[in-house]
């Protein structure tokens, strides 16, 4: 998104014509300005949060996978003979090293995914559509849940009574 600075008004204009508050050089944004930026980002902040969460998940999975692979290789005598450094680190240190390696893999993966215009556009479109959804309030969700639970209980009792009734009839007809 291309921006143009407007020094006189203290704002930054985006390509879409939106005005973002501009912090003076070397100054951090204050709380109201931060809220304005968050509101201006709109649904895109959820896209960024999703990419961040994806990075954390990839980092976690990569670190656990690499740690498991290292432990398996350390238990394999041929691998230890070929690479004696596999057993030179205790398991506690291995986890820390693999966590760092997983973090690097997670960051690299998210950066590569984020750089793909098609994926970022798709994520922005999904977030924009979800922003249009009218989500139910708490009272509506609670009432709907109660209706489902009560209807399920009634259906369970009804089926149980029918089962007992047919079981009784079957016993009368065929005997025990």
C-alpha positions in Angstrom: 0.0 0.0 0.0 1.6 3.2 -1.1 1.5 6.2 1.2 2.0 9.9 0.9 3.1 12.0 3.9 1.2 15.2 4.6 3.4 17.1 7.0 0.9 20.0 7.6 -2.0 17.9 8.8 0.0 15.3 10.8 -1.6 12.4 8.9 -0.5 9.9 6.3 -2.8 9.4 3.3 -3.0 5.9 1.8 -3.5 4.9 -1.8 -7.3 4.5 -1.0 -7.5 8.0 0.3 -7.8 7.0 4.0 -6.0 9.2 6.5 -3.8 7.5 9.1 -2.4 9.4 12.0 1.4 9.9 11.6 3.7 9.9 14.6 6.4 12.5 14.7 9.8 11.1 13.8 11.2 9.2 16.7 7.8 9.2 18.6 5.7 6.2 19.5 2.0 6.3 18.8 -0.2 7.1 21.8 -3.2 5.0 22.9 -5.8 7.0 20.9 -3.6 7.0 17.8 -3.0 3.2 18.2 -6.8 2.7 18.4 -7.3 4.7 15.2 -4.7 2.6 13.4 -6.3 -0.6 14.6 -9.7 0.6 13.4 -8.2 1.7 10.1 -6.7 -1.7 9.6 -10.2 -3.2 10.0 -10.3 -6.8 9.1 -6.7 -6.9 7.9 -5.6 -7.0 11.5 -7.2 -10.5 11.7 -5.2 -11.5 8.6 -2.0 -10.5 10.3 -3.0 -12.3 13.5 -3.7 -15.4 11.5 -0.3 -15.3 9.8 1.3 -14.7 13.2 -0.6 -17.7 14.7 0.4 -19.8 11.7 4.0 -18.9 12.3 3.8 -20.0 15.9 2.1 -23.3 14.9 4.7 -24.0 12.3 7.5 -23.2 14.7 6.1 -25.5 17.3 5.5 -28.4 15.0 8.9 -28.0 13.3 10.7 -27.8 16.7 8.9 -31.0 18.0 9.6 -32.8 14.7 13.2 -31.9 14.6 13.7 -32.8 18.3 12.1 -36.2 17.7 14.2 -36.8 14.7 17.4 -35.8 16.6 16.4 -38.2 19.5 15.8 -41.0 17.0 19.1 -40.4 15.3 20.9 -40.3 18.6 19.5 -43.7 19.5 20.7 -45.2 16.2 24.3 -46.5 16.5 25.2 -46.0 12.8 24.1 -42.4 12.9 26.1 -41.7 16.1 29.2 -43.3 14.5 28.8 -41.1 11.4 28.0 -37.9 13.3 29.2 -38.1 16.9 27.9 -34.6 17.7 24.4 -36.1 17.9 25.1 -37.3 21.4 27.3 -34.4 22.5 24.3 -32.3 23.6 22.0 -33.4 26.5 18.3 -33.7 25.7 17.5 -30.5 27.6 19.8 -28.5 25.3 18.5 -30.3 22.2 15.0 -28.9 22.9 16.3 -25.4 23.2 18.3 -25.7 20.0 15.4 -27.2 18.1 13.1 -24.5 19.4 15.4 -21.9 17.9 15.5 -23.9 14.7 11.7 -24.2 14.7 11.3 -20.5 15.2 13.6 -19.8 12.2 11.6 -22.3 10.1 8.3 -20.7 11.3 9.4 -17.2 10.4 10.8 -18.2 7.1 7.6 -20.1 6.2 5.3 -17.3 7.1 7.4 -14.7 5.3 7.3 -16.9 2.2 3.6 -17.4 2.4 2.9 -13.7 3.1 4.9 -12.7 0.1 2.6 -14.6 -2.2 0.1 -12.1 -3.5 -2.6 -14.7 -4.2 -2.6 -16.1 -0.6 -2.6 -12.6 0.9 -5.4 -11.5 -1.3 -7.5 -14.6 -0.5 -6.9 -14.1 3.3 -7.9 -10.4 3.0 -11.1 -11.3 1.1 -12.0 -14.0 3.7 -11.5 -11.5 6.5 -13.5 -8.9 4.7 -16.4 -11.3 4.2 -16.3 -12.4 7.8 -16.4 -8.8 8.9 -19.7 -8.5 7.1 -21.2 -11.3 9.1 -23.7 -10.3 11.8 -22.6 -12.4 14.7 -25.2 -13.4 17.3 -25.0 -11.9 20.8 -24.4 -14.0 23.9 -28.1 -14.2 24.8 -29.0 -15.6 21.4 -26.2 -18.2 21.6 -27.2 -19.3 25.1 -30.9 -19.6 24.1 -30.1 -21.6 21.0 -27.8 -23.9 23.0 -30.5 -24.5 25.6 -33.1 -25.3 22.9 -30.7 -27.9 21.3 -29.8 -29.5 24.7 -33.5 -29.7 25.7 -34.6 -31.0 22.3 -31.8 -33.6 22.4 -32.9 -34.7 25.9 -36.5 -35.1 24.9 -35.5 -37.0 21.8 -33.3 -39.3 23.9 -36.1 -40.0 26.3 -38.6 -40.6 23.4 -36.2 -43.1 21.7 -35.5 -44.8 25.0 -39.2 -45.3 25.7 -39.8 -46.6 22.1 -36.8 -49.0 22.6 -38.3 -50.4 25.8 -41.7 -50.7 24.3 -40.5 -52.6 21.2 -38.3 -54.7 23.4 -41.4 -55.6 25.5 -43.4 -56.4 22.4 -40.6 -58.5 20.9 -40.3 -60.5 24.2 -44.1 -61.1 24.2 -44.1 -62.3 20.6 -40.9 -64.4 20.5 -40.6 -65.2 24.2 -37.3 -65.3 26.1 
